Amino acid sequence: MAGIIIVSNLNYQYPDGTTALRDVSFDVKEGETLVIIGANGTGKSTLFMNLMGVLDGDGHIEIMGLRLTKTNKKEIRQGMGMVFQNPDDQLFCPTVMDDVSFGPLNLGWDNDRAIVASQEALALVGMEGQGSRTSHHLSFGENG
């Protein structure tokens, strides 16, 4: 079975010389779950920023059969997302619906399509009918 995410020999060093990733390799196959845990400063966010193409490390990253390059970052990002650990860093719109629909609207979806997809996404996580709530009044359990 082919890997959904394939990372081979990924290295990343910050401009100040700090090495954040050294020779990271793994693959995730369809249906598998991968959990990445570690203390603060161990490179988890740096890894995900590389997977999203926000940071550009040395090595091989393949997402859904596409090798991540500078020219296809947008295409790859359309099939994935990243949720930050602290909801205060993630939520910035006035309502839950505004926050959830931000991604689809940013991809150029028309408003009606984005709202329908956002309502379906909220239902999938047990938050059906919560779109009009104020994002910053959600509990941490509702945020993540």
N, CA and C of each residue as an Amber inpcrd file, in Angstrom:
protein
   432
   0.8480000  -1.1810000   0.0000000   0.0000000   0.0000000   0.0000000
   0.8910000   1.2410000   0.0000000   0.6010000   2.1950000  -0.8600000
   1.4100000   3.4060000  -0.9940000   1.2360000   4.3210000   0.2130000
   2.2540000   5.0890000   0.4810000   2.2030000   6.0280000   1.5850000
   1.4060000   7.2740000   1.2350000   0.5970000   7.7190000   2.1810000
  -0.1400000   8.9780000   2.0310000   0.8140000  10.1410000   2.2990000
   1.6790000   9.9470000   3.2920000   2.7370000  10.9120000   3.6060000
   4.0470000  10.1330000   3.6590000   5.0150000  10.5810000   2.9030000
   6.3440000   9.9710000   2.9130000   7.3560000  11.0750000   3.1750000
   8.1450000  10.8970000   4.2130000   9.2040000  11.8460000   4.5540000
  10.5030000  11.0460000   4.6140000  11.4990000  11.5070000   3.8650000
  12.7910000  10.8180000   3.8390000  13.9230000  11.8090000   4.0510000
  14.7380000  11.5240000   5.0490000  15.9630000  12.2810000   5.3050000
  15.7310000  13.7920000   5.3580000  14.6910000  14.1990000   6.0990000
  14.3510000  15.6160000   6.2160000  15.2290000  16.2730000   7.2780000
  15.8350000  17.3820000   6.8860000  16.6620000  18.1810000   7.7850000
  16.1940000  19.6260000   7.6940000  16.2180000  20.3120000   8.8350000
  15.8940000  21.7360000   8.8200000  16.7260000  22.4460000   9.8800000
  17.3350000  23.5470000   9.4560000  18.1090000  24.3740000  10.3670000
  17.5820000  25.8010000  10.2680000  17.2860000  26.4020000  11.4130000
  16.8140000  27.7820000  11.4390000  17.9560000  28.7320000  11.0870000
  17.6180000  29.9340000  10.6140000  18.6520000  30.8890000  10.2050000
  19.6930000  31.1930000  11.2890000  19.3080000  31.0500000  12.5730000
  20.2740000  31.3170000  13.6470000  21.2240000  30.1450000  13.8860000
  21.0720000  29.0790000  13.0910000  21.9530000  27.9170000  13.2000000
  21.3900000  26.7700000  14.0170000  20.2450000  26.9560000  14.6430000
  19.6260000  25.9080000  15.4520000  19.1100000  24.7890000  14.5480000
  19.5790000  23.5720000  14.8020000  19.0920000  22.4160000  14.0540000
  17.8000000  21.9440000  14.7020000  16.7160000  21.9310000  13.9130000
  15.4120000  21.5360000  14.4360000  15.0470000  20.1170000  14.0080000
  15.4420000  19.7190000  12.8070000  15.1540000  18.3770000  12.3060000
  16.4480000  17.7930000  11.7380000  16.7250000  16.5480000  12.1000000
  17.9270000  15.8900000  11.6120000  17.5820000  14.4870000  11.1320000
  17.6320000  14.3080000   9.8280000  17.4610000  13.0000000   9.1930000
  16.1470000  12.3130000   9.5960000  15.0420000  13.0550000   9.5220000
  13.7260000  12.5300000   9.8850000  13.1500000  11.7580000   8.7010000
  12.7360000  10.5230000   8.9520000  12.1360000   9.6850000   7.9090000
  10.9760000   8.8950000   8.4980000   9.8520000   8.8700000   7.7880000
   8.7070000   8.0520000   8.1700000   7.7390000   8.0330000   7.0070000
   6.8040000   7.0920000   7.0500000   5.7020000   7.1400000   6.0950000
   4.4230000   6.7300000   6.7970000   3.3470000   7.3010000   6.3200000
   2.0260000   7.0110000   6.8580000   1.1980000   6.4650000   5.7080000
   0.7000000   5.2650000   5.8960000  -0.1130000   4.6330000   4.8570000
  -1.5980000   4.9180000   5.0980000  -2.3900000   4.7580000   4.0700000
  -3.8180000   4.9860000   4.1790000  -4.3950000   4.1570000   5.3160000
  -5.1910000   4.7910000   6.1620000  -5.8260000   4.1120000   7.2850000
  -4.9890000   4.1060000   8.5540000  -3.7190000   4.4630000   8.4740000
  -2.8640000   4.4980000   9.6540000  -3.0100000   5.8330000  10.3770000
  -2.7000000   5.8000000  11.6510000  -2.6590000   7.0130000  12.4600000
  -1.2510000   7.1550000  13.0020000  -0.7130000   8.3350000  12.8900000
   0.6140000   8.6280000  13.4150000   0.4720000   9.6940000  14.4830000
   1.0570000   9.4500000  15.6340000   1.0440000  10.4250000  16.7190000
   2.4810000  10.9010000  16.9060000   2.6540000  12.2090000  16.9180000
   3.9770000  12.7840000  17.1250000   3.9220000  13.5670000  18.4230000
   4.7120000  13.1250000  19.3900000   4.7190000  13.7700000  20.7030000
   6.1520000  14.1440000  21.0670000   6.2830000  15.0600000  21.9610000
   7.5980000  15.4560000  22.4330000   7.5000000  16.7400000  23.2200000
   8.5510000  17.0300000  23.9360000   8.6110000  18.2390000  24.7490000
   8.6680000  19.4760000  23.8490000   8.3970000  20.6260000  24.4520000
   8.5330000  21.8850000  23.7180000   9.9440000  21.9910000  23.1510000
  10.0240000  22.4800000  21.9190000  11.3260000  22.7110000  21.3110000
  11.9610000  21.5030000  20.6500000  11.2060000  20.4080000  20.5020000
  11.7840000  19.2100000  19.9010000  11.5660000  19.1020000  18.3970000
  10.8610000  20.0660000  17.7960000  10.7350000  20.0930000  16.3450000
   9.3960000  19.6720000  15.7760000   8.3960000  19.4570000  16.6170000
   7.0850000  19.0140000  16.1140000   6.4680000  20.0480000  15.1780000
   6.3990000  21.2760000  15.6120000   5.8220000  22.3330000  14.7610000
   6.6750000  22.5550000  13.5240000   7.9740000  22.4930000  13.6800000
   8.8740000  22.6530000  12.5340000   8.6210000  21.5530000  11.5090000
   8.4110000  20.3340000  11.9680000   8.1020000  19.2320000  11.0610000
   6.8250000  19.5230000  10.2820000   5.7690000  19.9210000  10.9770000
   4.4990000  20.1740000  10.3100000   4.5790000  21.3940000   9.3840000
   5.3480000  22.3910000   9.7640000   5.5290000  23.5480000   8.8860000
   6.2690000  23.1380000   7.6070000   7.1540000  22.1670000   7.7000000
   7.8110000  21.6290000   6.5060000   6.8350000  20.8170000   5.6660000
   5.9790000  20.0220000   6.3100000   4.9850000  19.2340000   5.5700000
   4.0100000  20.1310000   4.8220000   3.7240000  21.3160000   5.3670000
   2.8040000  22.2550000   4.7250000   3.5200000  23.1390000   3.6970000
   4.8480000  23.0450000   3.6490000   5.5960000  23.8700000   2.7120000
   5.8060000  25.2930000   3.1820000   5.5320000  25.5560000   4.4520000
   5.7620000  26.8920000   5.0070000   7.2630000  27.0850000   5.2220000
   7.9160000  26.0530000   5.7350000   9.3730000  26.0290000   5.8470000
   9.9030000  25.0750000   4.7890000  11.1240000  25.3110000   4.3570000
  11.6870000  24.5420000   3.2480000  12.9800000  23.8640000   3.6840000
  12.8450000  22.6460000   4.2390000  14.0120000  21.9030000   4.6730000
  14.6350000  21.1090000   3.5350000  15.7280000  20.4360000   3.8480000
  16.3890000  19.5540000   2.8940000  15.8800000  18.1480000   3.1220000
  15.5170000  17.4590000   2.0560000  15.0220000  16.0960000   2.1480000
  13.8550000  15.9050000   1.2050000  13.2010000  14.7830000   1.3340000
  12.1000000  14.4150000   0.4400000  10.7960000  14.3860000   1.2330000
   9.7960000  15.1170000   0.7370000   8.4530000  15.0810000   1.3180000
   7.4840000  14.8030000   0.1860000   6.6510000  13.7890000   0.3910000
   5.6370000  13.4320000  -0.5950000   4.2910000  13.3350000   0.1230000
   3.2910000  14.0310000  -0.4280000   1.9490000  14.0460000   0.1480000
   0.9720000  13.5600000  -0.9120000   0.2500000  12.5000000  -0.6210000
  -0.7620000  11.9590000  -1.5460000  -0.1820000  11.7410000  -2.9570000
   1.0420000  11.2120000  -3.0190000   1.6630000  10.8990000  -4.2990000
   2.3490000  12.0510000  -4.9930000   2.3140000  13.2560000  -4.4000000
   2.9740000  14.4150000  -4.9990000   4.1870000  14.8100000  -4.1720000
   5.3310000  14.8990000  -4.8280000   6.5140000  15.4040000  -4.1280000
   6.3170000  16.8910000  -3.8800000   6.5030000  17.3310000  -2.6410000
   6.3480000  18.7370000  -2.2780000   7.4500000  19.5550000  -2.9270000
   7.0460000  20.5300000  -3.7290000   7.9830000  21.4460000  -4.3690000
   7.4800000  22.8670000  -4.1840000   8.3190000  23.8260000  -4.5490000
   7.9110000  25.2280000  -4.4330000   6.7470000  25.5410000  -5.3560000
   6.6120000  24.7970000  -6.4480000   5.5680000  25.1090000  -7.4300000
   4.2230000  24.4450000  -7.1300000   4.1890000  23.4120000  -6.2680000
   2.9050000  22.7480000  -6.0120000   2.4400000  22.8520000  -4.5590000
   3.0200000  23.7580000  -3.7890000   2.6190000  23.9170000  -2.3860000
   1.1270000  24.1860000  -2.2510000   0.6040000  25.0800000  -3.0830000
  -0.8140000  25.4350000  -2.9900000  -1.6890000  24.2090000  -3.2420000
  -1.3640000  23.4300000  -4.2520000  -2.1390000  22.2240000  -4.5690000
  -2.1210000  21.2340000  -3.4090000  -0.9660000  21.0240000  -2.8290000
  -0.8480000  20.0900000  -1.7030000  -1.5970000  20.6110000  -0.4810000
  -1.4980000  21.9100000  -0.2090000  -2.1750000  22.4900000   0.9540000
  -3.6960000  22.3770000   0.8630000  -4.2250000  22.2720000  -0.3390000
  -5.6750000  22.1510000  -0.4890000  -6.1860000  20.8350000   0.0820000
  -5.3220000  19.8580000   0.2560000  -5.7370000  18.5660000   0.7740000
  -5.3690000  18.3270000   2.2190000  -4.8480000  19.3370000   2.8900000
  -4.4460000  19.1370000   4.2790000  -4.6320000  20.4260000   5.0600000
  -4.5240000  20.3340000   6.3470000  -4.6530000  21.4960000   7.2030000
  -3.8430000  21.3150000   8.4610000  -3.6830000  22.3860000   9.1910000
  -2.8980000  22.3510000  10.4190000  -3.6600000  23.1100000  11.4870000
  -3.8130000  22.5050000  12.6420000  -4.4730000  23.1380000  13.7760000
  -3.4080000  23.3660000  14.8360000  -3.3180000  24.5860000  15.3210000
  -2.3050000  24.9110000  16.3040000  -2.7030000  24.4130000  17.6880000
  -1.7040000  24.1820000  18.5210000  -1.9290000  23.6470000  19.8630000
  -2.7390000  24.6070000  20.7260000  -2.4320000  25.8700000  20.6400000
  -3.1160000  26.8680000  21.4470000  -4.2380000  27.4900000  20.6100000
  -5.4920000  27.3310000  21.0280000  -6.5910000  27.8650000  20.2300000
  -6.5250000  29.3790000  20.0510000  -5.8610000  30.0810000  20.9530000
  -5.7340000  31.5300000  20.7870000  -4.8840000  31.8770000  19.5710000
  -4.0120000  30.9440000  19.1360000  -3.2100000  31.1530000  17.9310000
  -3.9830000  30.7530000  16.6770000  -5.0200000  29.9820000  16.8250000
  -5.7680000  29.4390000  15.6950000  -7.0060000  30.2740000  15.3650000
  -7.7620000  30.6230000  16.3760000  -9.0570000  31.2700000  16.1660000
  -8.8990000  32.7760000  16.1070000  -9.3390000  33.3640000  15.0080000
  -9.1740000  34.8050000  14.8710000 -10.4030000  35.4920000  14.3020000
 -11.4220000  34.7280000  13.9120000 -12.6500000  35.3150000  13.3740000
 -13.6850000  35.4540000  14.4940000 -14.6820000  36.2960000  14.2990000
 -15.6490000  36.5340000  15.3790000 -16.5510000  35.3450000  15.6990000
 -16.8660000  34.4960000  14.7150000 -17.7550000  33.3650000  14.9970000
 -17.1030000  32.0560000  14.5700000 -17.6250000  30.9750000  15.1080000
 -17.1510000  29.6430000  14.7530000 -17.2940000  29.4170000  13.2490000
 -18.4400000  29.7860000  12.6630000 -18.6420000  29.5910000  11.2240000
 -17.6270000  30.3810000  10.4090000 -17.3420000  31.6060000  10.8330000
 -16.3360000  32.4100000  10.1260000 -14.9760000  31.7170000  10.1570000
 -14.6160000  31.1690000  11.3110000 -13.3350000  30.4800000  11.4360000
 -13.2950000  29.2210000  10.5730000 -14.3460000  28.4120000  10.6420000
 -14.3650000  27.1490000   9.9080000 -14.4130000  27.3830000   8.4010000
 -15.1220000  28.3990000   7.9740000 -15.2470000  28.6540000   6.5390000
 -14.0780000  29.4550000   5.9690000 -13.1750000  29.9300000   6.8200000
 -12.0410000  30.7210000   6.3470000 -11.2200000  29.9570000   5.3030000
 -10.8990000  28.6960000   5.5820000 -10.0870000  27.9000000   4.6540000
 -10.7330000  27.7470000   3.2910000 -11.9670000  27.2310000   3.2300000
 -12.6120000  27.0920000   1.9220000 -12.7490000  28.4200000   1.1680000
 -13.0790000  29.4780000   1.8690000 -13.1960000  30.7820000   1.2080000
 -11.8310000  31.2480000   0.6820000 -10.7840000  30.9600000   1.4620000
  -9.4350000  31.3230000   1.0550000  -8.9920000  30.5350000  -0.1820000
  -9.5920000  29.3610000  -0.3880000  -9.3010000  28.5540000  -1.5720000
 -10.1100000  29.0050000  -2.7870000 -10.9740000  29.9900000  -2.5860000
 -11.7490000  30.5200000  -3.7020000 -13.1310000  29.9150000  -3.8560000
 -13.5790000  29.1240000  -2.8690000 -14.9220000  28.5670000  -2.9390000
 -15.9300000  29.7020000  -2.8140000 -17.0770000  29.5450000  -3.4780000
 -18.1210000  30.5530000  -3.3010000 -18.7030000  30.3970000  -1.8970000
 -19.3390000  31.4550000  -1.4040000 -19.8150000  31.5020000  -0.0260000
 -20.7790000  30.3580000   0.3040000 -21.7370000  30.0660000  -0.5900000
 -22.7140000  29.0090000  -0.3100000 -22.0390000  27.6520000  -0.1440000
 -21.1140000  27.3410000  -1.0430000 -20.3950000  26.0580000  -0.9670000
 -19.5680000  25.9820000   0.3110000 -18.9070000  27.0820000   0.6640000
 -18.0820000  27.1050000   1.8740000 -18.9320000  26.9190000   3.1280000
 -20.0920000  27.5320000   3.1770000 -20.9700000  27.4130000   4.3430000
 -21.4840000  25.9850000   4.4870000 -21.9290000  25.3780000   3.3840000
 -22.4270000  23.9940000   3.4370000 -21.3130000  23.0610000   3.9150000
 -20.1150000  23.1970000   3.3530000 -18.9940000  22.3420000   3.7630000
 -18.6340000  22.5730000   5.2270000 -18.6870000  23.8090000   5.6660000
 -18.3630000  24.1360000   7.0600000 -19.4080000  23.5660000   8.0130000
 -20.6760000  23.6250000   7.6350000 -21.7300000  23.0240000   8.4580000
 -21.5290000  21.5110000   8.5620000 -21.1590000  20.8760000   7.4680000
 -20.8910000  19.4280000   7.4820000 -19.6920000  19.1190000   8.3780000
 -18.6490000  19.9450000   8.3070000 -17.4660000  19.7300000   9.1370000
 -17.8100000  19.8920000  10.6210000 -18.5940000  20.9010000  10.9400000
 -19.0030000  21.0860000  12.3340000 -19.8210000  19.8940000  12.8270000
 -20.6980000  19.3670000  11.9900000 -21.5040000  18.2000000  12.3770000
 -20.6050000  16.9900000  12.6320000 -19.5580000  16.8360000  11.8280000
 -18.6450000  15.6940000  11.9820000 -17.9250000  15.6950000  13.3250000
 -17.7280000  16.8810000  13.9060000 -17.0160000  16.9650000  15.1870000
 -17.9530000  17.2480000  16.3580000 -19.2590000  17.0360000  16.1350000
 -20.2230000  17.1900000  17.2180000 -20.5570000  18.6270000  17.5570000
 -20.3580000  19.5510000  16.6150000 -20.6500000  20.9670000  16.8860000
 -21.7150000  21.5090000  15.9460000 -22.5890000  20.6180000  15.5010000
 -23.6810000  21.0380000  14.6180000 -24.4950000  22.1360000  15.2920000
 -24.8060000  23.1820000  14.5490000 -25.6100000  24.2750000  15.0660000
 -24.8490000  25.2740000  15.9250000 -23.5320000  25.1310000  16.0030000
 -22.7290000  26.0130000  16.8570000 -22.0360000  27.1300000  16.0810000
 -22.3240000  27.2590000  14.7920000 -21.6370000  28.2130000  13.9320000
 -21.7590000  29.6630000  14.3330000 -22.8320000  30.0350000  15.0010000
 -23.0220000  31.4490000  15.3600000 -22.3570000  31.8090000  16.6930000
 -21.8010000  30.8170000  17.3800000 -21.1430000  31.1040000  18.6650000
 -19.8680000  31.9160000  18.4540000 -19.5060000  32.6760000  19.4450000
 -18.2680000  33.4500000  19.4080000 -17.0860000  32.5040000  19.6150000
 -16.1380000  32.5300000  18.6900000 -14.9960000  31.6120000  18.7230000
 -14.2360000  31.6600000  20.0420000 -14.0310000  32.8500000  20.5740000
 -13.2090000  32.9910000  21.7750000 -13.9450000  32.6050000  23.0570000
 -15.2190000  32.2260000  22.9470000 -15.9640000  31.7770000  24.1190000
 -16.0870000  30.2650000  24.1740000 -15.4250000  29.5570000  23.2710000
 -15.4400000  28.0990000  23.3030000 -14.5110000  27.5990000  24.3960000
 -14.8440000  26.4490000  24.9670000 -13.9380000  25.8450000  25.9390000
 -12.7570000  25.2400000  25.1880000 -11.6890000  24.9180000  25.9040000
 -10.5360000  24.2850000  25.2340000 -10.9300000  22.9730000  24.5900000
 -11.8500000  22.2250000  25.1970000 -12.3180000  20.9720000  24.6040000
 -13.0540000  21.1960000  23.3020000 -13.7970000  22.2690000  23.2040000
 -14.5120000  22.5990000  21.9670000 -13.5520000  23.1490000  20.9160000
 -12.4630000  23.7380000  21.3290000 -11.4900000  24.3090000  20.3900000
 -10.6590000  23.2390000  19.7140000 -10.3670000  22.1760000  20.3620000
  -9.4080000  21.2450000  19.7750000  -9.9700000  19.9090000  19.6040000
